[in-house]
């Protein structure tokens, strides 16, 4: 059975610093799953409501974690993970 883990970034109006901390925590969870639970990067997907947040998360994952998929909720509709 192939299972994909979805990490959903929920954003609320709380100011830039708080949003950046939330994005950073999503990245940390994804990395933790890969490093400590040996989840394949291709089985982790981070969903976020906004393109700018998707870009920031992708930037934080750049390099060794490029295979973790990051997409927006809208763009992912109709996609099977």
Backbone torsions as a table, in degrees:
resi	resn	phi	psi	omega
1	UNK	NA	127.7	-179.8
2	UNK	-96.5	121.8	-178.8
3	UNK	-117.2	132.9	175.8
4	UNK	-109.1	134.7	178.4
5	UNK	-94.9	128.2	178.6
6	UNK	-108.3	128.2	173.4
7	UNK	-109.5	115.8	-176.8
8	UNK	-99.8	123.3	177.2
9	UNK	-89.8	115.9	178.4
10	UNK	-104.1	123.4	-176.6
11	UNK	-112.5	139.0	177.5
12	UNK	-129.4	165.2	-178.6
13	UNK	-79.4	102.9	-176.8
14	UNK	-142.4	5.3	-178.9
15	UNK	98.2	155.8	-174.6
16	UNK	-60.0	-44.5	-177.1
17	UNK	-61.1	-42.6	-178.8
18	UNK	-67.5	-39.2	178.3
19	UNK	-64.3	-43.5	178.9
20	UNK	-62.3	-38.7	177.2
21	UNK	-64.4	-39.0	178.9
22	UNK	-65.6	-44.7	178.1
23	UNK	-62.0	-42.2	179.4
24	UNK	-63.0	-39.1	179.8
25	UNK	-66.8	-35.5	176.3
26	UNK	-62.8	-41.0	178.3
27	UNK	-65.0	-41.8	179.5
28	UNK	-62.9	-40.5	178.5
29	UNK	-63.0	-45.4	179.7
30	UNK	-60.6	-46.1	179.5
31	UNK	-64.2	-39.1	179.7
32	UNK	-63.0	-43.3	178.4
33	UNK	-59.5	-42.4	-179.0
34	UNK	-69.9	-45.5	-173.5
35	UNK	-79.4	-38.1	-172.9
36	UNK	-102.2	-28.8	179.8
37	UNK	-107.0	2.0	177.0
38	UNK	56.2	34.2	173.6
39	UNK	-73.8	134.0	178.5
40	UNK	-66.5	139.0	179.7
41	UNK	-57.1	-35.3	-179.2
42	UNK	-69.0	-11.5	178.1
43	UNK	-97.3	3.9	179.7
44	UNK	-112.3	129.7	177.2
45	UNK	-129.2	131.2	175.4
46	UNK	-107.0	121.2	177.7
47	UNK	-103.8	136.9	179.0
48	UNK	-139.3	150.1	-176.3
49	UNK	-74.2	-22.3	-172.8
50	UNK	-124.3	146.0	-179.7
51	UNK	-62.5	-39.0	-179.3
52	UNK	-63.3	-38.3	177.0
53	UNK	-68.3	-39.2	176.6
54	UNK	-58.6	-43.7	-180.0
55	UNK	-63.2	-42.7	-179.0
56	UNK	-66.0	-43.0	178.3
57	UNK	-63.6	-43.7	178.6
58	UNK	-60.1	-38.5	178.4
59	UNK	-64.0	-40.6	179.3
60	UNK	-69.1	-26.5	-179.6
61	UNK	-91.8	-6.3	-174.2
62	UNK	-54.8	140.7	178.4
63	UNK	105.8	-114.4	-174.4
64	UNK	-69.1	-17.0	-175.6
65	UNK	-114.5	26.8	-178.5
66	UNK	-61.7	-23.8	-177.1
67	UNK	-80.6	-5.8	174.3
68	UNK	-78.6	123.0	-177.1
69	UNK	-80.0	132.9	177.0
70	UNK	-125.7	126.6	-178.1
71	UNK	-149.7	167.4	176.8
72	UNK	-88.4	159.5	179.6
73	UNK	-60.5	-44.2	-178.9
74	UNK	-62.2	-47.5	-177.3
75	UNK	-65.4	-28.2	-176.3
76	UNK	-83.8	-10.1	-178.4
77	UNK	-61.3	131.0	-178.4
78	UNK	88.1	-4.5	-179.9
79	UNK	-90.0	139.2	173.8
80	UNK	-100.9	122.2	-179.3
81	UNK	-96.2	NA	NA
